[in-house]
Each structure stands twice: as structure tokens, then as C-alpha cells.
Amino acid sequence: MKKSLLQITMIIPIILLLCFTFSCQQQNKEGITLEEAKAFSDRDLEIWNEGNLAIADELYDPDYVGHSGELEDVVGIDAFKEDVTNVRTDFPDFKFTIEEIFVKDDKIVERWIATGTSVGTTDKKIRVSGVSILHVVNGKFVERWTHYNEATVLRQLGFTFTPPQPPAPQEKE
């Protein structure tokens, strides 16, 4: 009995030490390589620059969510395809160019320039730069955060901004 109790008291600290040692080791995070990120981005450009929506099913998760500044979120792959179609209808020569690309774990960061000519309403050209962060899970885009200066696009399309007028002076009684 004493021998088994002694063995247990020796084994428990060893087990605890092993558990602590293994739990403190840095976990190997699954991520994507820069080469994989470039391949993802090249395929994504086929969607945006050529309107090849069939690729969207390969690249985008069905529950994809796109965030873009103050605009309403694009939720789901069908909404994403509709968004691309709307952009390419308004700007048939729309083109994204990736200027820089970075990778951190399962996220791709792209600095890009978008150009295009509006048809129908203003027939004016736009050129805007921005940044997108794409989250990749199981080989598909699940989320995108896009930031660019929307006022730049509106000015290039011919919109003007009127500053608010100061309030009228109030009459004294």
C-alpha cells in the first residue's frame, strides 16, 4: 500500500509538469503563405476585373460577409455576386490592381487601386486607392473589410459638397 501511494505521489507531479510544459508551448497556427495569398488575389481579380462570377463559388464561403466603410454589409455569396454585377454594370471597364499584398496568419492585406468609367449617369472616370483585409478559412474568403475614400469617388463622378449654412441669427425680444 505504501509503495503504491509513493508511486502515485511521484507520478502526479510528473504528469502535472508534463501538462504544464506542453500547454506553454507555442501553438502552431495554421495560416496561408504569401504565394497562396497571391493565388487567391489573382483569382479574385478575375471576378472583379472580368466579371467571372463562377469563380466566386470556389473562392467565397456561402456565408461570406463584406464590410465597406459606411455602406451596408454584403452578406452571403449571392449578395457578393450581385455587388460585383452592380459595380461592373456601372463601370464596365472596372479594374482592380493590387499594389502590395501582405499575409498574417489567415488574413490577406491588399493595398489596391481601382479604376473605371461610369456609364449612363456621368460618363466620368474614377481612380481610387484603398485597402482590403480578407479572412480565409478552409481555403475560402469568409470576410472582407474594405476601406477607401468614398468622397474621392463622388467628387470624380461630379458630385459637389455644399457646406452647411450657419444658423440664422435669432432676433432678440
N, C-alpha and C positions, 0 to 999 in steps of 0.2 A: 504494500500500500504506500509506504514511504517512498519507495523507488518510483512508482508511477506518478505520485504527487510531485516529486522532484523533477521528473521529466516534463510534466505539464508546465510547471513554473519556469522551466528553461525554454520550452518551445514557444509559449505565448509571447515573451518579449522578442524572440527571433521573428515570429510571424508579424508582430506589430512593426518591427523595424523594417522588414521587407515591404510591407504595405505602405509605410511612410515613404520609403525610398522610391518605390515605383510611382507613387502618386505625385511626387515632387518633380519627376522627370518632365521635361518639356514635351507636350503632346505634338505629334506630327500632324499639322493641319493640312488637309487636302486643299490644294489650290490649283490654279492654272498657270501655265508657263507663258512667257511673252510671245512665243511662237503660236501657241494655241489662241491667245488673245488676238493676235494679228489675223489669224484664220477666221475667228468669229467676226471680227470687224469687217474683213473683206466680204464675207457672206452677207453681213448686214447691209453693206453698201450696195449690194446687188438689189436688195429690197428697195432701199430709198432712191438710188440713182437710176435704176432700170425698171422699177415697179414690179419686180418678180416676187409676187406675194406667195407663191408656192413654197419659197424658202422659209417663210415665216413659221410654218408648221414644224420645220426642222430645228429652227433656232430659238423659238419663243415657247415658253411654258403656257399652257392653256389659261392659267390664272395670272398671267403677266400683269404688272401694274407700272404705268409710266407717269412720272411726275414732271411737270414743267412749269416752274415759276408759279404765277397766279392762275394759270389755266386749270381747267378741270382735269382730274386724273383720267388717264386712259386705262380702263380696267378690262382685262381679257384679251385674248388673241384676236377675236373678231373686231373689237373696238380699235386695236392696234392697226389691223389691216384697213379699216375704214379711215383712220387718221392718215395713213400713208397715201391712200387713194385721194383723200381731200387735198393733201399737200401737192401731190403730183397733178391733180386736176387744176388747181390754182396756179401752179408753177410747173408746166410740162417739162421744162429743161432743168428742173431742180437737181442740184448736185451737192453731195457732201464730200469734203476732202478731209481726211484725218491727217492732222499736222503732227501730233505727238500721241503716243499711247504708253500707258504705264499699267502695271499689274500689282495688286496687293491681295494675296490670298485668293479669294474667289470673286474679286472685283476687278473690272477693267475701267480705267480712266482714259477718256479720249478728249483731246483738245482738237476742235474741228472748225472748219469754215464751211458755210452753206451759201450757195448762190442760186439764183433763179430769176426768171422773168414772169411777172404776174400777167395773166391774160384775162381779158374781159373787162376788168374794172379799171385798172390804171395802166397796164402795159409797161410797168416800170421794173427795172432790175433791182434786186436786193443782193447784199453781201453782208453776212453777219458771222461773227465768231462766237463760239460757246464751248461749254464743257459738259460732257455726259459721264456719269458713273453707272456702270452696268453690273448687276449682281448675277453671277452664274451659279446655278445649282443643277447638278446631274446633267451637265452639258447643255443647259438651256438658259436663256435670259429669263429671269423671274421679275426683275425690277430695274427701272432706269430713272435716274434723276438727271434732268437736263436744265442747264442754266445758260441763258443768253439775254441780251438787252432787247426786250420786245419793243421799246421806244425807238430803237435804231431801225428796226424793220418798218415800223409805222411811218417814220419820217421819210425813209427811202421810197415808200409807196405813195408819198404825197400828203400824208396827214399832217395837220398842224396842231400845235398845242396852244391853247389860249389860257394864259394865267388867270386865276380867279381875281375878280374885281374886289377892291377893298369895300367893306360895308359902308353904306351911305351914312353920313353924319346924322346923328339924331338931334332933332330940334329940342331946345330947352324950353321948358314950360314956365 
